[in-house]
Amino acid sequence: MAKGAGLGAWVDDDFAHAHQIVYVPARGGFDALGNPFLPDSSEIEEVSEALAEFVISKFPDAEAIIAGSFNQKTREYFESHNVAVFTELSGSVLELVEKIRAGAQA
């Protein structure tokens, strides 16, 4: 989850308020989608759940997700879909993906 639509974009502080979903597949490259629930800040828990379902529907092969924070229900949703949840408060998408991949291989 990022503040912009590229590999150099910074991680967003909060999953539900992220501006972009940046997907980085193992094969390389990336895809980016805007957060379709961003304008709606009425019920943050409902927005977070809907966004989590959207992410899984668009990127069913995702193995991990990174954002500054997640609510517990959203964290559990991703984990139930075998998506590892990482909380990072700073760094670019590329830096964080490389960091997680290096840790997974260590």
C-alpha positions as CSV (number, residue, x, y, z in Angstrom):
1,M,0.0,0.0,0.0
2,A,1.6,3.2,-1.2
3,K,1.3,7.0,-1.4
4,G,2.0,6.8,-5.2
5,A,1.7,4.5,-8.2
6,G,5.3,3.2,-8.6
7,L,8.2,1.3,-7.2
8,G,9.7,4.5,-5.8
9,A,6.5,5.5,-4.0
10,W,6.6,5.6,-0.2
11,V,4.6,3.1,1.9
12,D,1.4,4.5,3.2
13,D,0.9,5.0,6.9
14,D,-2.5,3.2,7.0
15,F,-3.9,0.4,4.9
16,A,-7.4,1.8,4.6
17,H,-6.2,5.3,3.7
18,A,-3.5,4.3,1.2
19,H,-3.8,6.1,-2.1
20,Q,-2.4,3.2,-4.3
21,I,-2.2,-0.5,-4.3
22,V,1.2,-1.4,-5.8
23,Y,1.5,-5.1,-6.7
24,V,5.1,-6.4,-7.3
25,P,5.0,-10.0,-8.7
26,A,7.9,-12.3,-8.3
27,R,8.5,-12.3,-12.1
28,G,9.2,-8.6,-11.9
29,G,7.5,-5.4,-13.0
30,F,4.5,-4.0,-11.1
31,D,0.9,-3.1,-11.4
32,A,-0.8,-0.2,-9.6
33,L,-4.4,0.6,-8.9
34,G,-5.9,3.5,-7.0
35,N,-7.8,2.8,-3.8
36,P,-11.4,2.7,-4.9
37,F,-12.6,3.3,-1.3
38,L,-10.3,6.3,-0.5
39,P,-13.0,9.0,-0.6
40,D,-15.2,7.1,1.8
41,S,-13.9,7.6,5.3
42,S,-17.3,7.0,7.0
43,E,-16.8,3.6,8.6
44,I,-13.1,2.9,8.5
45,E,-13.4,-0.7,9.6
46,E,-15.9,-1.4,6.8
47,V,-13.7,0.4,4.3
48,S,-10.7,-1.6,5.4
49,E,-12.6,-4.9,5.0
50,A,-13.9,-4.0,1.6
51,L,-10.4,-2.9,0.5
52,A,-8.8,-6.1,1.7
53,E,-11.4,-8.1,-0.3
54,F,-10.7,-5.9,-3.4
55,V,-6.9,-6.5,-3.1
56,I,-7.3,-10.2,-2.9
57,S,-9.8,-10.2,-5.8
58,K,-7.4,-8.2,-8.0
59,F,-4.2,-9.9,-6.9
60,P,-5.0,-13.5,-5.9
61,D,-1.4,-14.6,-6.1
62,A,-0.2,-12.0,-3.6
63,E,2.0,-13.5,-1.0
64,A,2.5,-10.4,1.3
65,I,1.1,-7.0,1.9
66,I,2.9,-4.0,3.4
67,A,1.4,-0.9,5.1
68,G,2.1,1.3,8.1
69,S,-0.8,-0.1,10.0
70,F,-3.7,-2.6,9.7
71,N,-6.7,-3.2,11.9
72,Q,-6.9,-6.6,13.5
73,K,-9.8,-7.8,11.3
74,T,-8.0,-6.9,8.1
75,R,-4.8,-8.5,9.3
76,E,-6.7,-11.7,10.0
77,Y,-8.4,-11.6,6.6
78,F,-5.1,-11.5,4.8
79,E,-3.6,-14.2,6.9
80,S,-6.6,-16.4,6.3
81,H,-5.8,-16.0,2.5
82,N,-2.2,-17.0,3.1
83,V,-0.9,-13.4,2.7
84,A,1.8,-12.4,5.1
85,V,1.2,-9.0,6.7
86,F,4.1,-6.6,7.2
87,T,4.0,-3.3,9.1
88,E,6.5,-0.8,7.9
89,L,6.3,2.9,8.6
90,S,8.9,4.2,6.0
91,G,10.6,3.2,2.9
92,S,9.8,2.9,-0.8
93,V,7.8,0.0,-2.3
94,L,10.9,-1.4,-4.0
95,E,13.1,-1.1,-0.8
96,L,10.5,-2.8,1.3
97,V,9.8,-5.6,-1.2
98,E,13.5,-6.3,-1.5
99,K,13.8,-6.2,2.3
100,I,11.0,-8.7,2.8
101,R,12.3,-11.0,0.0
102,A,15.8,-11.0,1.5
103,G,14.4,-11.8,4.9
104,A,12.3,-14.6,3.4
105,Q,15.3,-16.1,1.8
106,A,17.6,-15.9,4.9
